[in-house]
Amino acid sequence: MIMADFDLLSVQEARNLLYKAREAQKKLTESSQEQIDRIVERMALEAEKQAGFLARMAAEETGFGNETDKTIKNIFAAKEVYAAIKDMKTVGIIGTDENKQVWEIAEPVGVIAGVIPSTNPTSTIIFKSLIAVKSRNAIVFSPHPSALKCSLEAAKIMEKAAKEAGAPENIIQCMEYPSLPGTRELMSHKLTDVILATGGPAMVKAAYSSGKPAYGVGPGNVPVYVHTSADLDQAARHIIESKSFDYGTICASEQAVVVEREIKQDFIDKLKKYGAYLLSEMEKERIESILLTGGTLNPKIVGKSPQAIGKMAGLFFPAEIKVLIGEEKEIGKNIPFSIEKLSPILALYTVDGWEEGCDVCIKLLEAGGLGHTFGIHCQDQAVIKAFALKQPASRIVVNSGTAFGGIGATTGIFPSLTLGCGSYGNNITSDNIGPQHLINIKRVAFGIKGMMIKTTKNGTLQPAKTADASETEKNISVDRGGNVTVSREEIAEIVKRILSEMKI
């Protein structure tokens, strides 16, 4: 096979994997809730066991983030996500409403196309594998080419664990020849039922343009507001821990801090205490010079340490520095510090009063993070409520690092590594995605009331009376052949009663 045929090879591979996935999914559909739960438990245990190994592979292959934090992300997917989904009903009748006489029945969506990013490849594969199999679906992954080896290994580990616990072969698969044409084929093929797209804006847009139902995610240009009532020491610690985690590769991590003038200096001192470095104007200009390339974020700075970023800009930062902070006043797609940076770099905005702070945060979200996540450090419930009502964000994280709070690691929201941005961000949902989004729910509804079809003398509508089942049944008999018989007298009585109810 010559190199010119790579795209064709990729397209054919996507088709082959989808055919295998369809057959595997048909078999998995027959599994009971107990069987599914046993499979998912085995997968989660194996993912936790291999968390460090996969993290090391991902960090070495992609050059993004670091092994320690990627291990934590893998464990989060394996333990916290599993804990949240393990008791979830996803097979058969999953809910009943006795008063309304409605049953809810879960059915799998079928075959899922899973698009994987280069920044969080192994944790995303663990996560998507768990929620796919929990909902009795097959999944085929399209990894980012720069994260191919670690993605293949993660998918192999999850599929092997699933098979050992009783799942059919090929329930989890990963493309070995990923390409744009191959990924497009995977997303648009007739055998694909749903797309789980995690990646850049172009890839998410392609998912939504494929003609298939898709759960995509938007960019996260997350602002965090620090109010005068905040516990400044705690706020500074949370922000630095969150922003520096895996060198800023989580899309829910803070991108800009908006602080009130009267507490600014005290807060900066607290940030420095936990590893922040406040750039001089000259240093900021140096960093700005490497942040953008061709009008978009420079991929070379993504997931890199402050020291590595400094070296690119001709600057030196001591090893203890965890986050670089530059003061900024302007907001816009051409203002490097005001956009999503996916690295340990923060913008710092100064405001006079929370009303101005609220406006600045909205503008930052509008500059590239609509619908994603907003953070606030504050003890004043009235101010928290005011921000929550106004911010165009799907997750409002209070007094916690947004990287951790947004994914549900330090908050009570659903643990997930795929975060919807709602219509704000051109997404279909604002939820943290889970197995509940990968099932079709059938509803069995029993008749309990009459339709409003009876017109009274003055022309208004009123509910029709429903026949008493016991009253009707005693006038009806069934012969030995199973035929329903009703006498002439009984028919006349039924007609008379109906005409009387209609007031004719």
One Martini backbone bead per residue (centre of mass of N, CA, C, O) as a GRO file, in nm:
protein
  504
    1MET     BB    1   0.091   0.040   0.028
    2ILE     BB    2   0.068   0.351  -0.057
    3MET     BB    3   0.051   0.670   0.068
    4ALA     BB    4  -0.185   0.768  -0.127
    5ASP     BB    5  -0.387   0.536   0.020
    6PHE     BB    6  -0.454   0.613   0.314
    7ASP     BB    7  -0.742   0.732   0.299
    8LEU     BB    8  -0.872   0.473   0.187
    9LEU     BB    9  -0.793   0.294   0.421
   10SER     BB   10  -0.948   0.455   0.637
   11VAL     BB   11  -1.231   0.427   0.519
   12GLN     BB   12  -1.240   0.115   0.517
   13GLU     BB   13  -1.192   0.076   0.815
   14ALA     BB   14  -1.446   0.213   0.918
   15ARG     BB   15  -1.639   0.012   0.787
   16ASN     BB   16  -1.537  -0.249   0.914
   17LEU     BB   17  -1.581  -0.167   1.212
   18LEU     BB   18  -1.887  -0.116   1.189
   19TYR     BB   19  -1.974  -0.403   1.117
   20LYS     BB   20  -1.864  -0.531   1.376
   21ALA     BB   21  -2.020  -0.352   1.575
   22ARG     BB   22  -2.307  -0.434   1.495
   23GLU     BB   23  -2.283  -0.733   1.575
   24ALA     BB   24  -2.201  -0.686   1.869
   25GLN     BB   25  -2.449  -0.515   1.956
   26LYS     BB   26  -2.666  -0.729   1.915
   27LYS     BB   27  -2.557  -0.910   2.143
   28LEU     BB   28  -2.556  -0.702   2.381
   29THR     BB   29  -2.867  -0.651   2.391
   30GLU     BB   30  -2.919  -0.941   2.543
   31SER     BB   31  -2.837  -0.829   2.799
   32SER     BB   32  -2.836  -0.794   3.121
   33GLN     BB   33  -2.793  -0.597   3.386
   34GLU     BB   34  -2.592  -0.785   3.528
   35GLN     BB   35  -2.398  -0.823   3.290
   36ILE     BB   36  -2.329  -0.528   3.240
   37ASP     BB   37  -2.221  -0.465   3.525
   38ARG     BB   38  -1.989  -0.670   3.513
   39ILE     BB   39  -1.840  -0.551   3.271
   40VAL     BB   40  -1.797  -0.258   3.378
   41GLU     BB   41  -1.640  -0.333   3.629
   42ARG     BB   42  -1.400  -0.465   3.486
   43MET     BB   43  -1.315  -0.217   3.324
   44ALA     BB   44  -1.261  -0.025   3.564
   45LEU     BB   45  -1.044  -0.194   3.705
   46GLU     BB   46  -0.843  -0.203   3.464
   47ALA     BB   47  -0.812   0.103   3.427
   48GLU     BB   48  -0.692   0.155   3.705
   49LYS     BB   49  -0.448  -0.037   3.677
   50GLN     BB   50  -0.355   0.127   3.388
   51ALA     BB   51  -0.324   0.437   3.439
   52GLY     BB   52  -0.013   0.487   3.441
   53PHE     BB   53   0.063   0.360   3.172
   54LEU     BB   54  -0.123   0.543   2.992
   55ALA     BB   55  -0.007   0.815   3.084
   56ARG     BB   56   0.278   0.773   2.982
   57MET     BB   57   0.209   0.734   2.688
   58ALA     BB   58   0.063   1.006   2.641
   59ALA     BB   59   0.290   1.202   2.724
   60GLU     BB   60   0.508   1.094   2.525
   61GLU     BB   61   0.349   1.113   2.252
   62THR     BB   62   0.222   1.420   2.272
   63GLY     BB   63   0.350   1.636   2.496
   64PHE     BB   64   0.110   1.652   2.694
   65GLY     BB   65   0.156   1.721   2.990
   66ASN     BB   66   0.146   1.474   3.262
   67GLU     BB   67   0.165   1.176   3.420
   68THR     BB   68   0.037   1.233   3.695
   69ASP     BB   69  -0.231   1.376   3.594
   70LYS     BB   70  -0.317   1.154   3.394
   71THR     BB   71  -0.361   0.943   3.607
   72ILE     BB   72  -0.590   1.089   3.752
   73LYS     BB   73  -0.781   1.098   3.509
   74ASN     BB   74  -0.805   0.792   3.473
   75ILE     BB   75  -0.916   0.739   3.758
   76PHE     BB   76  -1.165   0.912   3.735
   77ALA     BB   77  -1.293   0.746   3.507
   78ALA     BB   78  -1.281   0.467   3.662
   79LYS     BB   79  -1.419   0.562   3.944
   80GLU     BB   80  -1.620   0.807   3.936
   81VAL     BB   81  -1.786   0.723   3.696
   82TYR     BB   82  -1.856   0.443   3.793
   83ALA     BB   83  -2.001   0.528   4.057
   84ALA     BB   84  -2.229   0.689   3.894
   85ILE     BB   85  -2.323   0.420   3.699
   86LYS     BB   86  -2.357   0.134   3.843
   87ASP     BB   87  -2.685   0.188   3.936
   88MET     BB   88  -2.782   0.221   3.658
   89LYS     BB   89  -3.056   0.195   3.454
   90THR     BB   90  -3.032   0.023   3.105
   91VAL     BB   91  -3.248  -0.219   3.132
   92GLY     BB   92  -3.544  -0.213   3.040
   93ILE     BB   93  -3.721  -0.134   3.303
   94ILE     BB   94  -3.644   0.199   3.454
   95GLY     BB   95  -3.954   0.304   3.492
   96THR     BB   96  -4.235   0.412   3.708
   97ASP     BB   97  -4.584   0.547   3.699
   98GLU     BB   98  -4.861   0.486   3.877
   99ASN     BB   99  -5.038   0.739   3.836
  100LYS     BB  100  -4.981   0.759   3.506
  101GLN     BB  101  -4.919   0.486   3.374
  102VAL     BB  102  -4.587   0.466   3.321
  103TRP     BB  103  -4.336   0.330   3.120
  104GLU     BB  104  -3.975   0.275   3.110
  105ILE     BB  105  -3.766   0.191   2.824
  106ALA     BB  106  -3.452   0.066   2.744
  107GLU     BB  107  -3.248   0.156   2.456
  108PRO     BB  108  -3.011   0.136   2.247
  109VAL     BB  109  -2.861   0.322   1.993
  110GLY     BB  110  -2.584   0.139   1.917
  111VAL     BB  111  -2.354   0.299   1.722
  112ILE     BB  112  -2.049   0.459   1.811
  113ALA     BB  113  -1.875   0.760   1.751
  114GLY     BB  114  -1.539   0.824   1.875
  115VAL     BB  115  -1.389   1.124   1.937
  116ILE     BB  116  -1.037   1.198   1.993
  117PRO     BB  117  -0.815   1.369   2.171
  118SER     BB  118  -0.482   1.477   2.244
  119THR     BB  119  -0.506   1.582   2.548
  120ASN     BB  120  -0.732   1.326   2.641
  121PRO     BB  121  -0.722   1.017   2.542
  122THR     BB  122  -0.742   0.789   2.767
  123SER     BB  123  -0.968   0.905   2.946
  124THR     BB  124  -1.179   0.919   2.715
  125ILE     BB  125  -1.185   0.617   2.648
  126ILE     BB  126  -1.270   0.516   2.918
  127PHE     BB  127  -1.529   0.680   2.942
  128LYS     BB  128  -1.674   0.598   2.670
  129SER     BB  129  -1.672   0.294   2.720
  130LEU     BB  130  -1.844   0.286   2.975
  131ILE     BB  131  -2.105   0.438   2.866
  132ALA     BB  132  -2.156   0.251   2.627
  133VAL     BB  133  -2.180  -0.031   2.768
  134LYS     BB  134  -2.390   0.048   2.983
  135SER     BB  135  -2.595   0.107   2.716
  136ARG     BB  136  -2.544  -0.124   2.493
  137ASN     BB  137  -2.295  -0.031   2.318
  138ALA     BB  138  -2.103   0.042   2.051
  139ILE     BB  139  -1.750   0.142   1.979
  140VAL     BB  140  -1.574   0.378   1.762
  141PHE     BB  141  -1.253   0.502   1.729
  142SER     BB  142  -1.108   0.836   1.661
  143PRO     BB  143  -0.800   0.928   1.670
  144HIS     BB  144  -0.545   1.116   1.715
  145PRO     BB  145  -0.251   1.091   1.551
  146SER     BB  146  -0.077   1.196   1.813
  147ALA     BB  147  -0.258   0.947   1.985
  148LEU     BB  148  -0.253   0.649   1.876
  149LYS     BB  149  -0.109   0.444   2.066
  150CYS     BB  150  -0.264   0.509   2.334
  151SER     BB  151  -0.547   0.459   2.216
  152LEU     BB  152  -0.515   0.166   2.131
  153GLU     BB  153  -0.443   0.062   2.416
  154ALA     BB  154  -0.698   0.153   2.565
  155ALA     BB  155  -0.901  -0.003   2.388
  156LYS     BB  156  -0.776  -0.283   2.435
  157ILE     BB  157  -0.816  -0.294   2.741
  158MET     BB  158  -1.127  -0.257   2.741
  159GLU     BB  159  -1.201  -0.496   2.553
  160LYS     BB  160  -1.071  -0.725   2.713
  161ALA     BB  161  -1.234  -0.686   2.974
  162ALA     BB  162  -1.512  -0.724   2.847
  163LYS     BB  163  -1.470  -1.012   2.736
  164GLU     BB  164  -1.395  -1.149   3.013
  165ALA     BB  165  -1.705  -1.062   3.114
  166GLY     BB  166  -1.893  -1.131   2.825
  167ALA     BB  167  -1.839  -0.974   2.586
  168PRO     BB  168  -1.831  -0.912   2.274
  169GLU     BB  169  -1.663  -0.890   2.008
  170ASN     BB  170  -1.605  -0.553   1.908
  171ILE     BB  171  -1.731  -0.337   2.113
  172ILE     BB  172  -1.428  -0.222   2.106
  173GLN     BB  173  -1.279   0.023   1.884
  174CYS     BB  174  -0.983   0.124   1.676
  175MET     BB  175  -0.824   0.319   1.471
  176GLU     BB  176  -0.513   0.283   1.279
  177TYR     BB  177  -0.610   0.500   1.028
  178PRO     BB  178  -0.624   0.808   1.081
  179SER     BB  179  -0.847   1.049   0.924
  180LEU     BB  180  -1.052   1.270   0.790
  181PRO     BB  181  -1.203   1.079   0.596
  182GLY     BB  182  -1.239   0.851   0.804
  183THR     BB  183  -1.401   1.017   1.013
  184ARG     BB  184  -1.630   1.098   0.825
  185GLU     BB  185  -1.721   0.810   0.768
  186LEU     BB  186  -1.782   0.730   1.059
  187MET     BB  187  -2.003   0.958   1.107
  188SER     BB  188  -2.187   0.904   0.819
  189HIS     BB  189  -2.255   0.627   0.838
  190LYS     BB  190  -2.523   0.406   0.843
  191LEU     BB  191  -2.409   0.248   1.113
  192THR     BB  192  -2.427   0.512   1.252
  193ASP     BB  193  -2.601   0.665   1.534
  194VAL     BB  194  -2.374   0.809   1.719
  195ILE     BB  195  -2.192   1.101   1.838
  196LEU     BB  196  -1.874   1.145   2.014
  197ALA     BB  197  -1.736   1.474   2.035
  198THR     BB  198  -1.384   1.531   2.096
  199GLY     BB  199  -1.252   1.857   2.016
  200GLY     BB  200  -1.231   2.065   1.789
  201PRO     BB  201  -1.435   2.281   1.623
  202ALA     BB  202  -1.418   2.137   1.345
  203MET     BB  203  -1.497   1.851   1.443
  204VAL     BB  204  -1.767   1.924   1.573
  205LYS     BB  205  -1.894   2.041   1.317
  206ALA     BB  206  -1.874   1.778   1.155
  207ALA     BB  207  -2.062   1.616   1.337
  208TYR     BB  208  -2.316   1.808   1.294
  209SER     BB  209  -2.285   1.762   0.960
  210SER     BB  210  -2.340   1.435   0.919
  211GLY     BB  211  -2.657   1.347   0.997
  212LYS     BB  212  -2.605   1.285   1.298
  213PRO     BB  213  -2.629   1.229   1.606
  214ALA     BB  214  -2.474   1.470   1.842
  215TYR     BB  215  -2.206   1.501   2.089
  216GLY     BB  216  -2.076   1.801   2.154
  217VAL     BB  217  -1.814   2.045   2.211
  218GLY     BB  218  -1.699   2.332   2.338
  219PRO     BB  219  -1.522   2.581   2.418
  220GLY     BB  220  -1.312   2.695   2.717
  221ASN     BB  221  -1.340   3.033   2.828
  222VAL     BB  222  -1.272   3.055   3.152
  223PRO     BB  223  -1.407   3.245   3.399
  224VAL     BB  224  -1.299   3.406   3.716
  225TYR     BB  225  -1.447   3.529   4.011
  226VAL     BB  226  -1.333   3.769   4.267
  227HIS     BB  227  -1.457   3.847   4.563
  228THR     BB  228  -1.449   4.028   4.859
  229SER     BB  229  -1.570   3.762   5.023
  230ALA     BB  230  -1.343   3.588   4.975
  231ASP     BB  231  -1.125   3.326   5.018
  232LEU     BB  232  -0.819   3.396   4.909
  233ASP     BB  233  -0.648   3.150   4.973
  234GLN     BB  234  -0.838   2.937   4.856
  235ALA     BB  235  -0.869   3.057   4.573
  236ALA     BB  236  -0.571   3.046   4.491
  237ARG     BB  237  -0.530   2.743   4.525
  238HIS     BB  238  -0.751   2.643   4.332
  239ILE     BB  239  -0.654   2.788   4.074
  240ILE     BB  240  -0.367   2.668   4.055
  241GLU     BB  241  -0.442   2.368   4.062
  242SER     BB  242  -0.627   2.379   3.812
  243LYS     BB  243  -0.443   2.525   3.594
  244SER     BB  244  -0.186   2.320   3.632
  245PHE     BB  245  -0.335   2.080   3.546
  246ASP     BB  246  -0.193   1.926   3.296
  247TYR     BB  247  -0.117   2.206   3.173
  248GLY     BB  248  -0.424   2.303   3.089
  249THR     BB  249  -0.606   2.065   2.921
  250ILE     BB  250  -0.862   2.136   3.053
  251CYS     BB  251  -1.147   2.301   2.936
  252ALA     BB  252  -1.238   2.393   3.248
  253SER     BB  253  -1.018   2.577   3.284
  254GLU     BB  254  -0.877   2.857   3.362
  255GLN     BB  255  -0.825   3.182   3.173
  256ALA     BB  256  -0.955   3.403   3.377
  257VAL     BB  257  -0.912   3.668   3.613
  258VAL     BB  258  -1.158   3.843   3.816
  259VAL     BB  259  -1.082   4.135   4.010
  260GLU     BB  260  -1.100   4.336   4.272
  261ARG     BB  261  -0.926   4.612   4.351
  262GLU     BB  262  -0.924   4.599   4.676
  263ILE     BB  263  -0.792   4.279   4.648
  264LYS     BB  264  -0.563   4.240   4.443
  265GLN     BB  265  -0.287   4.235   4.594
  266ASP     BB  266  -0.358   4.016   4.795
  267PHE     BB  267  -0.421   3.802   4.576
  268ILE     BB  268  -0.148   3.797   4.434
  269ASP     BB  269   0.008   3.699   4.680
  270LYS     BB  270  -0.145   3.429   4.695
  271LEU     BB  271  -0.070   3.322   4.418
  272LYS     BB  272   0.238   3.320   4.467
  273LYS     BB  273   0.233   3.118   4.703
  274TYR     BB  274   0.121   2.882   4.478
  275GLY     BB  275   0.299   2.956   4.186
  276ALA     BB  276   0.286   3.236   4.073
  277TYR     BB  277   0.353   3.458   3.783
  278LEU     BB  278   0.410   3.798   3.728
  279LEU     BB  279   0.418   3.964   3.450
  280SER     BB  280   0.570   4.168   3.272
  281GLU     BB  281   0.535   4.357   2.999
  282MET     BB  282   0.768   4.224   2.847
  283GLU     BB  283   0.693   3.927   2.907
  284LYS     BB  284   0.412   3.935   2.788
  285GLU     BB  285   0.500   3.998   2.496
  286ARG     BB  286   0.657   3.737   2.459
  287ILE     BB  287   0.419   3.546   2.502
  288GLU     BB  288   0.232   3.665   2.284
  289SER     BB  289   0.423   3.590   2.037
  290ILE     BB  290   0.342   3.257   2.088
  291LEU     BB  291   0.024   3.210   2.112
  292LEU     BB  292  -0.003   3.282   1.809
  293THR     BB  293  -0.111   3.130   1.483
  294GLY     BB  294  -0.291   3.243   1.235
  295GLY     BB  295  -0.512   3.346   1.468
  296THR     BB  296  -0.434   3.102   1.653
  297LEU     BB  297  -0.354   2.869   1.855
  298ASN     BB  298  -0.055   2.748   1.958
  299PRO     BB  299   0.023   2.410   1.973
  300LYS     BB  300   0.313   2.433   2.119
  301ILE     BB  301   0.178   2.536   2.411
  302VAL     BB  302   0.018   2.296   2.463
  303GLY     BB  303   0.069   2.134   2.758
  304LYS     BB  304   0.290   2.317   2.884
  305SER     BB  305   0.522   2.438   3.066
  306PRO     BB  306   0.639   2.730   3.184
  307GLN     BB  307   0.933   2.666   3.102
  308ALA     BB  308   0.881   2.591   2.803
  309ILE     BB  309   0.742   2.856   2.725
  310GLY     BB  310   0.971   3.042   2.805
  311LYS     BB  311   1.181   2.930   2.607
  312MET     BB  312   1.026   3.014   2.347
  313ALA     BB  313   1.044   3.334   2.458
  314GLY     BB  314   1.323   3.382   2.615
  315LEU     BB  315   1.261   3.261   2.907
  316PHE     BB  316   1.290   3.237   3.271
  317PHE     BB  317   1.165   2.978   3.499
  318PRO     BB  318   1.127   2.846   3.776
  319ALA     BB  319   1.027   2.535   3.891
  320GLU     BB  320   0.798   2.658   4.099
  321ILE     BB  321   0.645   2.747   3.858
  322LYS     BB  322   0.291   2.705   3.747
  323VAL     BB  323   0.190   3.009   3.669
  324LEU     BB  324   0.106   3.248   3.422
  325ILE     BB  325   0.059   3.611   3.461
  326GLY     BB  326  -0.145   3.854   3.278
  327GLU     BB  327  -0.228   4.165   3.231
  328GLU     BB  328  -0.562   4.282   3.132
  329LYS     BB  329  -0.818   4.479   2.926
  330GLU     BB  330  -0.877   4.317   2.679
  331ILE     BB  331  -1.121   4.176   2.432
  332GLY     BB  332  -1.046   3.908   2.197
  333LYS     BB  333  -0.938   3.709   1.933
  334ASN     BB  334  -0.669   3.918   1.916
  335ILE     BB  335  -0.630   3.857   2.232
  336PRO     BB  336  -0.435   3.627   2.366
  337PHE     BB  337  -0.520   3.639   2.685
  338SER     BB  338  -0.854   3.611   2.613
  339ILE     BB  339  -0.820   3.318   2.542
  340GLU     BB  340  -0.792   2.996   2.488
  341LYS     BB  341  -0.482   2.819   2.609
  342LEU     BB  342  -0.413   2.527   2.714
  343SER     BB  343  -0.244   2.647   2.964
  344PRO     BB  344  -0.035   2.798   3.223
  345ILE     BB  345  -0.227   3.065   3.140
  346LEU     BB  346  -0.320   3.391   3.269
  347ALA     BB  347  -0.559   3.627   3.304
  348LEU     BB  348  -0.587   3.976   3.437
  349TYR     BB  349  -0.867   4.141   3.582
  350THR     BB  350  -0.983   4.471   3.668
  351VAL     BB  351  -1.241   4.577   3.902
  352ASP     BB  352  -1.543   4.780   3.994
  353GLY     BB  353  -1.723   4.564   4.097
  354TRP     BB  354  -1.951   4.311   4.024
  355GLU     BB  355  -2.089   4.426   3.773
  356GLU     BB  356  -1.833   4.453   3.603
  357GLY     BB  357  -1.744   4.159   3.637
  358CYS     BB  358  -1.986   4.035   3.491
  359ASP     BB  359  -1.935   4.166   3.213
  360VAL     BB  360  -1.651   4.052   3.163
  361CYS     BB  361  -1.730   3.751   3.172
  362ILE     BB  362  -1.923   3.757   2.935
  363LYS     BB  363  -1.714   3.852   2.722
  364LEU     BB  364  -1.529   3.606   2.750
  365LEU     BB  365  -1.737   3.398   2.660
  366GLU     BB  366  -1.796   3.539   2.383
  367ALA     BB  367  -1.485   3.496   2.283
  368GLY     BB  368  -1.500   3.139   2.333
  369GLY     BB  369  -1.718   3.006   2.591
  370LEU     BB  370  -2.002   2.938   2.532
  371GLY     BB  371  -2.163   2.726   2.778
  372HIS     BB  372  -1.959   2.616   2.968
  373THR     BB  373  -1.770   2.780   3.211
  374PHE     BB  374  -1.797   2.913   3.552
  375GLY     BB  375  -1.630   3.109   3.809
  376ILE     BB  376  -1.665   3.149   4.180
  377HIS     BB  377  -1.546   3.357   4.454
  378CYS     BB  378  -1.779   3.340   4.729
  379GLN     BB  379  -2.006   3.436   5.023
  380ASP     BB  380  -2.234   3.577   4.855
  381GLN     BB  381  -2.539   3.470   4.760
  382ALA     BB  382  -2.645   3.710   4.589
  383VAL     BB  383  -2.404   3.719   4.393
  384ILE     BB  384  -2.413   3.432   4.293
  385LYS     BB  385  -2.699   3.452   4.176
  386ALA     BB  386  -2.647   3.684   3.977
  387PHE     BB  387  -2.438   3.532   3.808
  388ALA     BB  388  -2.601   3.273   3.741
  389LEU     BB  389  -2.829   3.430   3.579
  390LYS     BB  390  -2.617   3.573   3.358
  391GLN     BB  391  -2.439   3.347   3.275
  392PRO     BB  392  -2.330   3.177   2.967
  393ALA     BB  393  -2.339   2.888   3.146
  394SER     BB  394  -2.359   2.540   3.242
  395ARG     BB  395  -2.128   2.593   3.463
  396ILE     BB  396  -2.130   2.682   3.814
  397VAL     BB  397  -1.844   2.740   4.001
  398VAL     BB  398  -1.811   2.721   4.359
  399ASN     BB  399  -1.536   2.727   4.541
  400SER     BB  400  -1.367   2.604   4.286
  401GLY     BB  401  -1.207   2.443   4.061
  402THR     BB  402  -1.301   2.418   3.730
  403ALA     BB  403  -1.163   2.157   3.633
  404PHE     BB  404  -1.303   1.989   3.867
  405GLY     BB  405  -1.599   2.097   3.886
  406GLY     BB  406  -1.693   2.054   3.586
  407ILE     BB  407  -1.642   1.721   3.601
  408GLY     BB  408  -1.723   1.632   3.914
  409ALA     BB  409  -1.486   1.603   4.137
  410THR     BB  410  -1.581   1.870   4.348
  411THR     BB  411  -1.879   1.816   4.275
  412GLY     BB  412  -2.236   1.725   4.223
  413ILE     BB  413  -2.195   1.666   3.943
  414PHE     BB  414  -2.163   1.485   3.673
  415PRO     BB  415  -1.930   1.267   3.588
  416SER     BB  416  -1.716   1.402   3.320
  417LEU     BB  417  -1.547   1.431   2.973
  418THR     BB  418  -1.828   1.552   2.851
  419LEU     BB  419  -1.918   1.895   2.783
  420GLY     BB  420  -2.188   2.065   2.748
  421CYS     BB  421  -2.314   2.397   2.590
  422GLY     BB  422  -2.546   2.417   2.440
  423SER     BB  423  -2.682   2.674   2.253
  424TYR     BB  424  -2.451   2.864   2.308
  425GLY     BB  425  -2.239   2.627   2.167
  426ASN     BB  426  -2.394   2.447   1.954
  427ASN     BB  427  -2.542   2.239   2.136
  428ILE     BB  428  -2.773   1.988   2.243
  429THR     BB  429  -2.634   2.013   2.535
  430SER     BB  430  -2.562   2.100   2.897
  431ASP     BB  431  -2.451   1.840   2.980
  432ASN     BB  432  -2.312   1.579   3.138
  433ILE     BB  433  -2.209   1.305   2.995
  434GLY     BB  434  -2.389   0.986   2.971
  435PRO     BB  435  -2.574   0.700   2.948
  436GLN     BB  436  -2.849   0.866   2.930
  437HIS     BB  437  -2.758   0.965   2.623
  438LEU     BB  438  -2.742   0.634   2.509
  439ILE     BB  439  -3.064   0.618   2.515
  440ASN     BB  440  -3.371   0.488   2.444
  441ILE     BB  441  -3.703   0.590   2.542
  442LYS     BB  442  -3.969   0.402   2.615
  443ARG     BB  443  -4.335   0.455   2.632
  444VAL     BB  444  -4.580   0.320   2.839
  445ALA     BB  445  -4.929   0.411   2.787
  446PHE     BB  446  -5.214   0.438   2.973
  447GLY     BB  447  -5.542   0.477   2.987
  448ILE     BB  448  -5.694   0.754   3.213
  449LYS     BB  449  -5.843   0.948   2.996
  450GLY     BB  450  -6.025   1.178   2.834
  451MET     BB  451  -6.102   1.351   2.566
  452MET     BB  452  -6.153   1.685   2.453
  453ILE     BB  453  -6.467   1.650   2.253
  454LYS     BB  454  -6.709   1.779   2.399
  455THR     BB  455  -6.982   1.970   2.306
  456THR     BB  456  -7.158   2.208   2.430
  457LYS     BB  457  -7.408   2.434   2.398
  458ASN     BB  458  -7.182   2.684   2.435
  459GLY     BB  459  -6.902   2.553   2.290
  460THR     BB  460  -6.749   2.400   2.493
  461LEU     BB  461  -6.509   2.209   2.660
  462GLN     BB  462  -6.498   1.861   2.778
  463PRO     BB  463  -6.437   1.593   2.936
  464ALA     BB  464  -6.443   1.276   2.880
  465LYS     BB  465  -6.580   0.989   2.969
  466THR     BB  466  -6.483   0.704   3.119
  467ALA     BB  467  -6.507   0.385   3.115
  468ASP     BB  468  -6.592   0.131   3.312
  469ALA     BB  469  -6.448  -0.160   3.296
  470SER     BB  470  -6.640  -0.338   3.472
  471GLU     BB  471  -6.903  -0.249   3.328
  472THR     BB  472  -6.826  -0.346   3.043
  473GLU     BB  473  -6.735  -0.646   3.093
  474LYS     BB  474  -7.026  -0.760   3.197
  475ASN     BB  475  -7.146  -0.719   2.881
  476ILE     BB  476  -6.913  -0.919   2.797
  477SER     BB  477  -6.841  -1.197   2.584
  478VAL     BB  478  -6.662  -1.514   2.541
  479ASP     BB  479  -6.607  -1.753   2.338
  480ARG     BB  480  -6.439  -2.044   2.261
  481GLY     BB  481  -6.300  -1.884   2.004
  482GLY     BB  482  -6.250  -1.571   2.116
  483ASN     BB  483  -6.515  -1.422   2.072
  484VAL     BB  484  -6.684  -1.129   2.080
  485THR     BB  485  -7.001  -1.078   2.255
  486VAL     BB  486  -7.310  -0.883   2.182
  487SER     BB  487  -7.607  -0.781   2.245
  488ARG     BB  488  -7.864  -0.587   2.138
  489GLU     BB  489  -7.930  -0.465   2.415
  490GLU     BB  490  -7.638  -0.377   2.482
  491ILE     BB  491  -7.597  -0.190   2.242
  492ALA     BB  492  -7.835   0.002   2.302
  493GLU     BB  493  -7.725   0.091   2.578
  494ILE     BB  494  -7.458   0.214   2.483
  495VAL     BB  495  -7.577   0.422   2.287
  496LYS     BB  496  -7.754   0.568   2.490
  497ARG     BB  497  -7.519   0.659   2.679
  498ILE     BB  498  -7.359   0.822   2.469
  499LEU     BB  499  -7.586   1.022   2.385
  500SER     BB  500  -7.622   1.135   2.669
  501GLU     BB  501  -7.328   1.247   2.704
  502MET     BB  502  -7.366   1.431   2.431
  503LYS     BB  503  -7.651   1.568   2.433
  504ILE     BB  504  -7.865   1.438   2.189
   0.00000   0.00000   0.00000
